[in-house]
Amino acid sequence: MKNIFKKTAVSMTVLAALGSGAAFAQSNEQSQAQPNVVILFADDLGYADVGYHNSSKDVETPNIDRLAASGVALTSGYVTAPVCGPSRAGITSGRYQQRFGFHNNTGPFVREKGIVQGTPDDMLNNNFGYYFQQAGYVTGMVGKHHDGKQRKFWPHHRGFDEFYGFNNGAANYFIGPVNKERAAQKPFSSMYRNDELDDNFDEYLTDRFGTEAISFIKRHKDAPFFLYVPFNGVHGPLQATDEDLERYAHVEDEKRRKLLAMNYNLDRNVGRIMDALDEQELTENTIVFFLSDNGGKPKGNASYNLPLRAEKGTLWDGGIRVPFTVSWPGTIPAGQTIDEPVISLDILPTMAAAAGIEVKADWQLDGVDLLPLFTGKEKQLENRFLYWNTTLAAAIRDHDWKLVVPNLRAKRKTYQLFNISNDISESVDLADKHPEQVERLKAAWEAWDAENTPALWGWNRGMFPVETNWRNLNSL
């Protein structure tokens, strides 16, 4: 099969004549009726931690770079939260997670006694795995889940035919054999295949996730499949293989050396997955999304976000603006760079349109279908607001302006205004010069937030009048 990354882009004139959804699949006579879908989701990968952003000289990501070159690089791509759990709740549901009270990672504090932390029961089937499973796809998830601890929250009970991975915020990269007794004591460094403990584990974890993803592709190559691969890399703990560390022996800073090695390993596994699609002659019938769950954490894992301001946990762009690419060779023209603001919520309606799956009203999706933008049918998106709320901070942006409230719970709140389309680093606060923009964005954010469910849990002391240890509420 011809190397997909050397393929000549399809004529924009022809593509513009095509509609979205099923028409895209029908344009390739050799395609299946529906395309496969793959989502590759990195963890704590900073904006500068991919080579194609040209922000860090020491980063090597040849496979992520070629994935971006094969389709669209979205330079203003956002996620719905600056930390892992709520960001994942947003991408999987296609809704702002504040709609159902998932503002923060599950933690030690809850709004009131009796709350079980995790996606609410009436939302358990409101996720992309379930929607694609109901549409006849074989669905698989490989990697990090980060929801409630009870088994009802685990992926194979929520629309995924197959699950391999762990359910927690982090895991060791070198696990070793795990028996059931040790797993019961330290479940967060244990891998599961659906409900069964993998007690014969002896592989670097990111490599294992790559291997499991490839196995899924090979086993289901003859039917439309949906594969979600939320890697653990490059989230801490900082652990890398000797081989990858040796590659960066010249880097003096120990943290940065480990991060670069982990990042290179993540990239290699992205390449392995892409090569598997090519080897099975599935590349032109597979739409692939790649992004990170939030920004990097320079002091924590030595991940970089340049030229963005701040880091993971904040609502300046360093916390929520991430590497974001989409590839579908033969349908989405290669070599595009698009600066329109998009968000992870757009993935679900986009891949549903690609697969010809009807979006139901009761899904209540908050994103938009991006395929017309990618194919040139539309030159830009209709101006819209993107929203964030962590309970401690808030933000809102449209095409040109962004308002940040870093002290949301203070009596005297601070309002910072940036012309974000021209000031990517959020370096010049224009709130005093443009009070009308502050009031406009503030009013829009408050109207949006009034429709949300108040935060139900979190990590911040003093959030709620009642403190409850979540481990007692969410035992395995």
C-alpha positions in Angstrom: 0.0 0.0 0.0 1.2 3.5 -0.8 2.7 5.4 2.1 -0.1 7.6 3.3 2.1 10.5 4.3 3.3 10.9 0.7 -0.2 10.8 -0.7 -1.3 13.7 -2.8 -4.1 15.7 -1.2 -7.5 15.3 -2.8 -8.8 18.3 -4.7 -10.5 20.9 -2.5 -13.0 21.4 -5.3 -14.1 17.8 -5.2 -14.2 17.7 -1.5 -16.2 20.8 -1.2 -18.9 19.2 -3.3 -19.2 16.4 -0.8 -21.5 16.5 2.2 -20.5 15.3 5.7 -21.4 12.0 7.3 -22.2 9.0 5.1 -21.2 10.9 1.9 -17.6 10.9 3.0 -17.5 7.2 3.4 -19.2 6.6 0.1 -16.6 8.7 -1.8 -14.1 5.9 -1.5 -15.3 2.9 -3.4 -13.0 0.6 -1.6 -14.0 1.7 1.9 -16.2 0.0 4.3 -19.7 1.4 4.7 -18.5 3.2 7.8 -15.0 4.4 8.7 -13.1 3.2 11.8 -12.4 5.8 14.5 -9.3 6.0 16.7 -8.8 8.6 19.5 -5.2 8.9 20.8 -5.3 10.8 24.1 -2.1 11.8 25.8 -1.8 12.8 29.4 -0.2 16.0 30.6 1.4 16.6 27.2 2.3 20.3 27.0 1.7 22.5 24.0 5.5 22.6 23.3 6.0 18.9 23.7 5.3 18.1 20.0 7.9 18.8 17.3 5.4 20.3 14.8 4.7 23.3 17.2 8.4 24.3 16.9 8.5 25.5 20.5 11.1 23.2 22.1 14.4 22.3 20.4 14.9 19.1 22.5 11.6 17.4 21.7 11.4 14.5 19.2 8.0 13.4 18.0 8.4 12.2 14.4 5.2 10.1 14.5 2.9 12.7 16.0 4.4 15.2 13.5 3.7 13.0 10.5 0.2 12.4 11.9 -0.3 16.2 12.0 1.2 16.5 8.5 -1.2 13.9 7.1 -4.3 16.0 8.1 -5.1 19.0 10.2 -3.0 20.6 12.9 -5.4 22.6 15.1 -3.3 25.3 16.7 -6.2 26.6 18.9 -7.4 23.3 20.1 -8.8 23.2 23.7 -10.0 20.7 26.3 -12.8 21.3 28.8 -10.7 21.2 32.0 -7.1 21.8 33.1 -6.9 18.4 34.9 -7.4 14.8 34.0 -10.8 13.6 35.3 -13.2 16.3 34.2 -11.4 16.7 30.9 -12.1 13.0 30.2 -15.7 13.4 31.3 -16.0 16.1 28.8 -14.5 14.4 25.8 -16.3 11.1 26.4 -19.8 12.6 26.9 -19.5 15.4 24.4 -20.9 17.7 27.0 -19.4 20.3 29.3 -18.9 18.1 32.4 -20.2 21.0 34.6 -23.6 20.0 33.2 -23.5 17.0 35.6 -21.3 18.4 38.4 -18.0 16.8 37.4 -15.9 20.0 37.8 -12.9 18.4 39.5 -11.0 15.1 39.9 -12.6 12.8 42.4 -11.1 13.7 45.8 -11.5 14.0 49.5 -14.3 16.6 49.7 -18.0 16.2 48.6 -20.9 18.6 48.6 -23.0 16.5 50.9 -23.0 13.1 52.6 -24.1 10.2 50.4 -22.7 11.4 47.1 -20.9 8.7 45.2 -18.2 10.3 43.1 -18.3 9.5 39.4 -20.5 10.1 36.4 -24.1 10.2 37.6 -26.1 7.0 37.1 -28.4 8.7 34.5 -25.3 9.6 32.5 -23.5 6.3 32.5 -24.6 5.5 28.9 -24.1 9.1 27.7 -20.6 8.5 26.2 -19.1 7.9 22.8 -18.4 4.2 23.4 -22.0 3.5 24.0 -23.2 5.5 21.1 -20.9 3.8 18.7 -21.6 0.4 20.2 -25.3 1.0 19.6 -24.5 1.9 16.0 -22.9 -1.5 15.4 -19.3 -0.7 16.0 -16.9 -2.9 17.9 -15.7 -0.7 20.7 -12.5 -0.8 22.6 -10.6 1.3 25.2 -7.0 0.8 26.1 -5.3 3.0 28.8 -6.2 5.3 31.7 -9.8 5.7 32.8 -10.4 8.3 35.5 -13.9 8.1 36.9 -15.6 6.8 40.0 -14.0 3.7 41.7 -17.1 1.5 41.7 -17.1 -1.1 38.9 -20.3 0.4 37.4 -18.1 3.3 36.2 -15.6 1.1 34.4 -15.5 1.3 30.6 -16.7 -2.3 29.9 -19.9 -1.5 31.8 -20.4 1.7 29.8 -20.4 0.9 26.1 -17.0 -0.6 25.5 -16.8 -4.3 24.4 -13.2 -4.5 25.5 -11.2 -2.6 28.2 -7.6 -2.9 29.1 -6.0 -0.5 31.6 -6.6 1.1 35.0 -9.0 3.4 36.6 -7.2 6.1 38.5 -5.3 9.3 38.0 -1.9 7.7 37.6 0.0 4.4 37.6 3.5 3.1 37.8 5.1 2.5 34.4 7.0 -0.6 35.7 4.5 -2.8 37.5 5.8 -6.3 37.4 3.6 -9.4 38.3 0.7 -8.5 40.5 -1.2 -11.0 42.6 -4.8 -10.5 43.8 -3.7 -9.7 47.3 -1.3 -7.0 46.3 -3.9 -5.7 43.8 -6.4 -5.3 46.6 -3.9 -3.3 48.6 -2.6 -1.2 45.8 -5.2 -1.3 43.0 -3.9 1.8 41.3 -0.8 0.0 40.0 -2.7 -2.9 38.6 -4.0 -3.5 35.1 -7.3 -5.1 34.3 -8.8 -6.7 31.2 -12.4 -5.9 31.8 -13.0 -7.2 35.3 -10.0 -9.6 35.3 -6.7 -8.6 36.9 -3.7 -8.9 34.6 -1.4 -10.8 37.0 1.4 -11.5 34.4 2.5 -8.0 33.6 6.1 -7.3 32.6 6.4 -4.5 30.2 6.8 -0.7 30.2 3.2 0.5 30.5 3.1 2.9 27.5 4.5 0.1 25.3 1.9 -2.3 26.7 -0.9 0.1 25.8 0.5 0.4 22.3 0.6 -3.4 22.0 -3.0 -3.8 23.2 -4.2 -1.2 20.8 -2.5 -2.9 17.9 -4.0 -6.2 18.9 -7.5 -4.7 18.9 -7.0 -3.3 15.4 -5.8 -6.6 14.0 -8.6 -8.6 15.7 -11.3 -6.3 14.4 -9.9 -5.2 11.1 -12.9 -6.7 9.2 -15.6 -4.7 10.9 -16.0 -1.0 11.7 -14.3 -0.3 15.1 -14.1 2.5 17.6 -10.8 2.6 19.5 -10.1 5.0 22.4 -6.5 5.0 23.6 -6.0 7.3 26.6 -2.3 6.8 27.3 -0.8 7.4 30.7 2.2 9.1 29.2 3.6 11.6 30.0 1.8 11.9 33.4 4.0 11.3 36.5 5.6 9.4 38.0 8.6 10.2 35.8 9.8 6.7 34.8 11.4 5.8 31.5 13.2 2.8 30.0 17.0 2.6 30.0 17.0 2.6 26.2 14.9 5.8 25.9 16.9 7.5 28.7 20.2 6.8 26.9 18.9 8.7 23.9 18.7 11.9 26.1 21.8 11.3 28.2 23.1 14.7 27.0 20.2 16.6 28.8 21.5 17.7 32.2 18.2 18.3 33.9 17.1 14.9 35.3 13.4 15.7 35.2 13.5 17.0 31.6 15.6 14.0 30.5 13.0 11.6 31.9 10.2 13.6 30.4 11.8 13.6 26.9 12.4 9.9 27.1 8.8 9.2 28.1 7.6 11.6 25.4 9.7 9.8 22.8 8.2 6.5 23.9 4.7 7.8 23.7 5.4 9.1 20.2 6.9 5.7 19.2 3.7 4.0 20.2 1.6 6.5 18.3 3.7 5.5 15.3 3.2 1.8 16.0 -0.6 2.2 16.0 -0.5 4.2 12.8 1.8 1.6 11.2 -0.7 -1.1 12.2 -3.5 0.7 10.4 -1.3 1.0 7.3 -0.3 -2.7 7.4 -4.0 -3.7 7.6 -4.8 -1.4 4.8 -7.2 0.6 7.0 -5.5 4.0 7.0 -7.8 5.7 4.4 -10.8 4.3 6.1 -9.9 5.5 9.6 -10.3 8.9 11.1 -7.7 9.5 13.8 -7.8 12.2 16.5 -4.8 13.0 18.7 -4.8 15.4 21.6 -3.8 15.8 25.2 -6.1 15.9 28.2 -4.7 19.1 29.5 -1.5 21.2 29.5 1.9 20.3 30.8 3.2 20.8 34.3 6.7 22.2 34.1 7.5 21.9 37.8 5.9 18.5 38.1 6.9 16.5 35.0 9.1 19.1 33.2 6.6 19.3 30.4 6.6 22.6 28.5 3.7 24.8 27.2 5.6 27.6 25.4 4.5 30.1 24.1 1.4 29.7 26.3 1.0 31.2 29.7 0.9 29.0 32.9 0.3 25.3 33.2 -1.9 22.4 34.1 -4.5 23.3 36.7 -5.0 26.8 35.5 -7.3 28.4 33.0 -4.8 30.4 31.1 -4.1 28.7 27.9 -1.1 26.7 29.3 -3.6 24.6 31.2 -6.3 24.0 28.5 -4.8 24.6 25.0 -3.2 21.4 23.8 -1.6 19.6 20.8 -4.6 18.6 18.7 -4.6 17.0 15.3 -7.1 15.1 13.0 -6.2 12.8 10.1 -8.3 11.0 7.5 -6.2 10.6 4.4 -8.2 10.7 1.2 -11.0 12.7 2.8 -9.4 15.4 4.9 -6.7 17.2 2.8 -3.2 16.9 4.2 -0.9 19.6 5.4 -3.5 22.0 6.9 -3.0 24.3 9.8 -6.2 25.8 11.2 -6.3 28.4 14.0 -10.0 28.4 14.5 -10.8 27.8 18.2 -12.1 24.2 18.6 -12.6 22.0 21.7 -12.6 18.3 22.6 -16.4 18.5 22.7 -16.3 18.7 18.9 -14.9 15.3 18.5 -18.1 13.3 19.2 -20.3 15.2 16.6 -17.4 15.1 14.1 -16.8 11.4 14.3 -20.6 10.7 14.4 -20.9 12.7 11.1 -18.0 10.8 9.6 -19.7 7.5 10.5 -23.1 8.5 9.4 -24.5 8.2 12.9 -27.5 10.3 13.8 -26.9 12.6 16.8 -29.9 12.2 19.0 -31.4 15.2 20.8 -31.1 13.5 24.2 -27.3 13.3 23.8 -27.4 17.1 24.4 -24.0 17.6 22.8 -22.2 20.9 23.3 -19.8 20.6 20.3 -20.1 21.0 16.6 -19.2 18.9 13.5 -15.8 20.0 12.2 -15.7 18.1 9.0 -17.0 21.0 6.8 -14.2 23.1 8.2 -11.6 20.3 7.5 -12.7 19.7 3.9 -13.0 23.3 2.9 -16.8 23.3 2.6 -16.7 26.0 5.3 -13.9 28.6 5.6 -14.5 29.2 9.3 -16.7 28.3 12.2 -19.6 30.4 13.3 -18.4 32.5 16.2 -19.2 30.8 19.5 -18.2 30.8 23.2 -16.1 28.2 24.8 -16.4 27.9 28.6 -14.5 26.8 31.6 -15.2 26.5 35.4 -13.0 24.7 38.0 -14.9 26.2 41.0 -11.8 28.2 41.8 -11.3 29.8 38.4 -13.4 30.6 35.3 -12.7 31.5 31.7 -14.6 32.1 28.4 -13.4 32.8 24.9 -14.8 33.5 21.5 -12.9 33.9 18.3 -10.9 37.0 19.3 -11.4 37.6 23.1 -10.8 35.6 26.2 -11.8 36.5 29.8 -10.1 34.8 32.7 -11.3 35.0 36.4 -8.4 33.4 38.4 -10.1 33.9 41.8 -13.7 33.0 41.1 -14.6 32.5 44.8 -13.1 35.8 46.0 -15.4 38.6 47.2 -13.5 41.0 44.9 -12.9 39.0 41.7 -10.2 39.7 39.2 -11.1 40.0 35.6 -8.3 39.6 33.0 -9.1 40.3 29.3 -6.9 39.2 26.4 -7.1 39.6 22.7 -6.3 35.9 22.4 -6.3 35.7 18.6 -3.3 38.1 18.6 -1.8 37.5 22.0 -1.3 33.7 22.3 0.8 34.2 25.5 -1.9 36.2 27.3 0.7 38.8 28.1 -1.3 42.0 27.8 -4.4 42.5 30.1 -6.9 44.7 28.3 -9.6 44.7 30.9 -9.3 48.4 31.7 -9.2 49.4 28.1 -12.2 47.3 27.0 -14.7 47.1 29.9 -17.5 46.5 27.4 -15.8 43.2 26.4 -15.4 42.2 30.0 -19.1 42.8 30.6 -20.1 41.0 27.4 -18.1 37.9 28.2 -18.9 37.9 31.9 -22.7 38.0 31.1 -22.3 35.1 28.6 -20.3 33.0 31.1 -22.9 33.6 33.9 -25.8 32.6 31.6 -24.0 29.4 30.8 -23.0 28.6 34.3 -26.6 29.1 35.6 -27.6 26.0 33.6 -25.0 23.8 35.2 -25.1 21.5 38.2 -23.0 22.8 41.1 -19.7 20.9 41.7 -20.3 17.7 43.6 -16.8 16.9 44.7 -13.2 18.1 44.6 -9.7 18.4 46.1 -10.0 21.9 47.5 -10.3 22.3 51.2 -13.3 24.5 52.2 -15.2 23.9 48.9 -18.1 22.4 50.8 -19.4 22.5 54.4 -19.1 18.7 54.7 -15.9 16.8 54.3 -16.1 13.1 53.4 -13.4 10.7 52.5 -14.2 9.4 49.0 -12.5 6.0 49.7 -15.4 5.1 52.0 -17.9 6.1 49.4 -16.3 4.5 46.3 -14.8 1.2 47.5 -13.9 -1.4 44.9 
